[in-house]
Amino acid sequence: EWNEPQEGKVYVLVEFEISNNSDSDISVSSLLSFDAYADGYATDLSLGALIDNENEQLDGSIASGMKMRGWVGYEIPEDWKDLEIHFTENVWSGNKFKFLISN
């Protein structure tokens, strides 16, 4: 009971699998590599959402040719329509991937 979303909000968990097809290791941080927007409003990663999840958080290093699977979680309004998640592969490269989830 202590780990519940605030009134009027829900936890949304999203699973990602990232394949490193480059020639060097890449680092993934659920906090730094991901930005999220619920119906156009910025939202932060929710540690409460991740506590309820029994799977791995999406953090670590991926060697060349390897994969990582993990979760990111957000606490957003229960009447949300769209959740847009931006993943930045590397702060220096500027490669950004966008994912849109509609409710």
N, C-alpha and C positions, 0 to 999 in steps of 0.2 A: 504494500500500500504506500510506502514512503517514496517509491520510485514511479510516480505517475506523471503524465504531462499536466501542465497547468490547465485550469478550467478553460474550456473552449478550444483546446489544442489537442493534437494527436502526434504520436511518434510515427515517422516514416523512415523505414530502413531500406537501403538500396545496396544490392550486391554487385560488385564489379569484378571482372577478371581482366588483368592487365598482362599482356604478352610483351616481353622486351625483345623486339626484333632488331635492335641496334647492335653495334659492336662493343658497347661498353655498358657497365652497370648503370642502373637508374635508381633513384631514390623516390619513394612515394610516401607522402605524409597526409593522412586524412585531414589534418588541421591546415596544412600549408598548400597542398596540391589541389584542394577542392574549394570552390565557391558555390553557394546555392542561393536561389531566389524563388520564393513562394509567391506566386501571382505578382511577380515583378518587384517584390521587396526582399532585400538581402536577409538571409538567415544564417545563423552560425551552426556549426556542428554541435550536436547534443550528446553529451556524455551519458545523460539519463537514458536516451534511446539505445545507446550502445550497451549499457549495463544489462538491459533486458534481453539482449541478443547473445545467444550461446556460441556464435561463430566468431571468427577472427576479425579484428579491426584492420583496416587497410593501411598498414604502416610497415615500412622496411625497405630493404634494398633488393632489387631484382637483377640477377646476373644475366649477361648476354644470352639470349636464346631460351630463357626461363620464363615462368609465369608466376603471378601472385593473385590470389583470390581473397577478397575481404569485403567488409561492410562499412558504409558511412550512414549516419543517422541524423535526423533533424526533427525538431519539435515545431510544428507549423499549425496554423489555424485549421480546425476540423472541417471547415467548408472550403478548403483549398481546391483550386481548379488545375493549376499547372505548377509543377516543380521543375525548375531548370537548374541543372548541375553542370558546372564548368570544371573540367579537369585540365590543369596545366602540367604538361609532361616534365618540363624543366624551366625554372625561372629564367634561365639565360636564353633558351631557344625560342620562347614565345609560342611554342606549339600548344594550342588550346583546343580541347574537344568539348562539345556541348551535347548534353543529353536532356531531352524533354520528356517528362512523365506527366500524363494527364489523368485526372481523377474522374 
